[in-house]
């Protein structure tokens, strides 16, 4: 391939790049991730390297600017829900899983949602493997408050109580199937960051 000479030294370097990726403990990367991990400031050379790995099936493109070291298939997202969470985090790094997706994950609602919902600075939608990733926004002072948000390996997700408050704040009429799963004291603590009387009223109705 033009731009990547076929020599033993270059081949070793290429192998080292894969080794570096394996040592991160992650399998999903953005173009920016690869630039940082490989310490490659030259964008043209970076893209050439990525194309080489894709052509030789050592990297797989799973969406615009998102790659995996594993050959992910659409069914894999249904088998492993956290895989969708990790992809969502790569689509919009400054986000966290919440709303209906987090409520379902924590067992607070039983209805199935095909989409993966997150909270982010902007409202956007992105489709990967025919799966819709939906990002909803809210006020900066709420979004930037980390209370009730859990950091997992490869993604961030709202805990039960934060997910409940987020959802009722944006979708006041949503039905909650298993409210007994939440910690009432924790919900009341988290609800204060929204400074919203309607939310407090809705929560009191649900919890009492």
N, C-alpha and C positions, 0 to 999 in steps of 0.2 A: 504493500500500500504506500502510495506517495506520502512522504513526510515521516514515515516510520521505517528506517532502513532495516534490512533483514540481516542482522548480525548477532553473534552470540551474546555480546555485551548488551545490546538493546533487548534481546529476548529475556536475559536475566533480569534486566530492569523491569520489563513488563510483568514477569512473574512476581517480582518483589511488590509491585503495585497491588496485585491480587492478594498477596500475603498481608499487606498493610490493611486492606479492606477486611479481611477475615478477622484480623485482630481487634477491629472496632466492636465486634459483637453484634453488629447490625447487618442486615441483608438488603436494605432499601436505602438508596441515596439519591440526592438531587445533584444536578450539575455543579452547583455551588459547593455541596458537600465534598464532591470528588476533587474540586480545585483546591479546597483547604486541606483535605486528607493527604493528597498527593503533592501538596505544595507546588502547584503548577499555575503560575501567574499568566502564562501565554494561552489565551483563549483558543486560538487556532490549533495549537498542539494538544490542548486538552480535549477538544472535540474530535480530533483525529484519533486520539487514543481510545476515546469512548466508542467511536465507530468501529475501530479494530476489534475491541472486545465484544461488541454486539455481533459483528460478522463472524467471529470465531466462537460465538455462543458461550462466552465467559461472563458476559453481562447481558441483561435482557431489558429492553425498553418497555415499561408498563404504562407510560403516559408521557406527555410532553415534559421533558426535563426531569423525568423520574426513572430510575433504573433499579434493577434488582440483580443480585448474584444468583438468584434462583429462578427457574422457569415457572413463574406463577401463572396459573390458569384461572379463568373466571370462577370455577367451582371452589377454588381454594379460599376465596373471600367468604363463602358461605360456611365452609368447614371450620374456619378459624376467624372469628369475628375481630380478634385483636389485629389481624393482618389489615383489615379495613381501617382500623384506628391508626396504624402506623403509616399507611398510605395517606390518610387524611392529614396527618401531622406534616408529611412531606409536601403536600399540596400547599398548605398554609402553615408554615412552622410556628408562627405567632398565633396559635389557636389552642383550643382544648375541646375534647369530645364532651357533649352535653345534650340537653333537651331530650327528645324522644329516645335517642340512641342510648344515652346514659341511663335513663329511667328503665328502659327494657333490660339493659345489662345488669342493673342492680335489683331487678325483680319488682319494681314499683308499678309497672304497667305490663299487661300481657299481650297487647296488640303488637303485631309484627310490622316493622317499618323497613322497607327495602333500602331506603336512603340512610346515609351516615350523616348525622347532624353534629355540627360543632359551633362554638362561639369564636368569632374572629373580629378584627378591626373593621372589616368590610363585608357586605353581603355579596357572596359570589356562589356560583354553582359550577361544578366540574364533573365530567363523566369519565370514568375509567372502567374498562371491562363491562360496559353497559350498566354500571352501578353509579348512582348519583351521589355526589358528595356536596352537601349543602352547608354553607357557612352563614350564620346569622350574627348580626352585630347588636351591641347595646352601648350604653353610655360608657365613656372612657373610664370614669372613676369606679364603675362596677367591673368592667372587663379587666382592668389592671389590678384589682384586688384579688389576691391569691387564696383567700380563705375558702376552704372546702374543695380545693382543686388538688388532685392526687397526681404525683409524678410516677409513671410506670416505665418499664423498659421500652423505649421507642415511641412513647406517646404520653399525653397528659389527659386526664379525664376528671370530670366533676364527680365528687362523691355523691352519695344518695341525697343528702340534704341540699347541697349546692345545685344539683341537677333539678331537684324539685322546685327550688326558688327560681332558677333561670327559666324553667319552662312556664311556670305560672306567671312570671313577669312578662314574658313575650306572648304566651298563649293562655290567657286567664280561664278559658272555658274547658281546658283539657281535663279528661277524667283520669283519676288516679285509682288503680285497682287494689293496691296493697300498701296503704298508708302506714300500716302497723310496722313496716320495715324501717321507718325513719326514727331518728332520735329527736324528740320534740324540742328539748333544750337546745340542741345544735341547730335545728331549723330556725328557731327564734333568733339565735345569735347571728346566723348568716343573713337572715332576712333584713337586718338593719342596714346592710350596705346598699340596699336598693332605694331606701328612703321613699317608699311607695305605699300609701295607705291602702290602696285597693289590694295590693299583694298581701299585706298583713291581714286584712279582712278575710281574704280567700283562704289563707293558711289557717287562721283561727277556726274557720268553718270546717275545714278538713280535719284538724287535729283535735277538736273538742267534741 
